[in-house]
Amino acid sequence: MASFQDSKAYQGKTETFFDDGREVELLHFIHSKPDIENIRDSPQKVLAAIDEYARTKKYLMNVGEDKGRIVSDLIAEVKPETMVSVLDAMAATAFLTII
């Protein structure tokens, strides 16, 4: 298994890590980015902005880049005919923005 890159680490989880307004803060964070027009309509850039917020501002319970790649690669490899998903963690980060 590959080693984890510390530069990809999210902020530490505090005692309160949801339902404290961070979801609204995330929205404001993304909308305040100078390249917001390039982020719009780009699922990959939206996910990158979510990860940036989680790395630099506050902890988020979301799938993230590395786990998302594992899931996407597994789906591509196995090619299941049927998938059932019990999502959250930001709806599995919008199901990796529809893979």
N, C-alpha and C positions, 0 to 999 in steps of 0.2 A: 504494500500500500504506500502511496506517495506521502511524503511528509507535508504537514500543514504549514502554510506560509503565514507567519505572524502578521504580516501586513494586511492580511485578509480578515483578521480577527475583529469581531464585533465588540462594541462597548460591553462592559460587564453587566450582568443582570443584577439589578437591585431588588430590594424587597418588593417594591411595586414595579411591575414590568409590563402592565397593560392597563387599559381603561383609565389612564391618567392624562390623556390629551396628546400623547405622542403620535397617535395616528393623524391628528389634525396638524401637529407640528411637521410631520413627514410631508403632508400635502403642501404646506406653506414652504417647506424646504425645497421641494421640487419646483413649485411655481415661481420661486424667487431666483432660480438658477438663470444665469445670463443666456444660456443656450436652450431655454424652454421650448422654443419653436422647433429645434432639432430633436428634442426629447419627445414631443407630441408625435403620435402615430408610429413610434418606434418601440415596440415591446422590449427589445434588448436594452435600449437606453433608459427606459423606465426602470427595469430591473437593476441596472447599474446605479441609478440614482438612489433607489431604495437601499441597495447595499452600501453606498457611500454614506447615507444617513446613519445606518446601523453601525458603521465603522467609526464615524466621527462624532455622532451626536448622542443617540440613545439606543439601547438594546432593542431589537425587534425579534419577535418570534416568527421568522420566515425561513424559507428553504435555503436561500442563498445560492451563490454561484457553484460551489463545489458539490454540495448535495444535489442540486438541480441537475448538474451534468451527469452524476451517477444515475439518477432516475431516468433522464432522457436517453442516455446510452443503453440502459437496460431495456427500456421500451423498444428502442430501435433494434436491439439485438434479438429480443424474444418475439417481437411482433405479435403481441397477444390479440386474439380475436375479440375478447371481452375484457374490460378493465372496470374494476370497482375501486373507488377511492373515497376514503373518509378524510376529507380535507379540513384543514384550517391552517393555522400558521399563515395567515393572510391568504386563505384559500390556496394553500401550497403555492404561495406567491403567484396567484392567478394562474395556477397549473402551468407554471413556468411559461406563462403567457402563450398558452396553447402550443407548447413544444415547438 
